Amino acid sequence: MSSAFCAGAWVSVIVMSISVIDSHLRETEVSEDEIRTVDLLKQYFKGGDLDWLRKLRNKFVHVKDGLSVFNEYDFFDDQDKLEEFAKKAIKVSLKALFQTPLLP
């Protein structure tokens, strides 16, 4: 993630952040691969930041009605906003990775 961040690949940082959390949980906490990411996160973590990150990532990854977020919004005209999202994504992923699941 740090290389992508330093390169200014903000969307890549956002996508990788939630993917790292998902992968970590699947490796360490659950034995089934069929659980959806949203359910996995709800089961092991509390707080709105992970949900925010998942929803933001979904805007970039999932196509809706034939249009991606890149067609619907002018995200690329606001690099400062994307950079702030990427910074927050890194902080959220680090917080999630170093907390103990199911503890307050």
Secondary structure, 3 states (H helix, E strand, C coil): CHHHHHCCCHHHHHHHHHHHHHHHHHHHCCCCCCCCHHHHHHHHCCCHHHHHHHHHHHHHHCCECCECHHHHCCHHHCHHHHHHHHHHHHHHHHHHHCCCCCCC
